[in-house]
Amino acid sequence: MLDRILAFLAMITLIGFLAILLWNVPRWDLGVVIAVTLLLAGWDFFSYYRSGRGGR
């Protein structure tokens, strides 16, 4: 259970950091890179726990 909480906090931290970055540097190409980054991180997060490897 602790691993899920820490993974969730890490995802929230990543989203917060990238949101601040995009807010201070409002460029469309950076927005595309941030969107791809969040999609890949989200896919990894959900596929890990859906496969049964995470959360014993």
PEQUIRA-V920470 format. One record per pair of residues at least 4 apart in sequence whose ideal C-beta (glycine too) atoms are under 7 Angstrom apart, sorted by the first residue. I is the first residue (numbers start at 1). GAP is how many residues later the second one is. Records with the same first field share a line. If there is no record, write none. Layout:
I = GAP ; GAP
This chain:
1 = 4
2 = 4
3 = 4 ; 51 ; 52
4 = 4 ; 51
5 = 4
6 = 4
7 = 4 ; 38
8 = 4
9 = 4
10 = 4
11 = 4 ; 30 ; 34
12 = 4
13 = 4
14 = 4 ; 27
15 = 4 ; 23
16 = 4
17 = 4
18 = 4 ; 16 ; 19 ; 20
19 = 4
20 = 4
21 = 4
22 = 4 ; 8 ; 9 ; 12
25 = 5
27 = 4
28 = 4
29 = 4
30 = 4
31 = 4
32 = 4
33 = 4
34 = 4
35 = 4
36 = 4
37 = 4
38 = 4
39 = 4
40 = 4
41 = 4
42 = 4
43 = 4
44 = 4
46 = 4
47 = 4
48 = 5 ; 6
49 = 5 ; 6
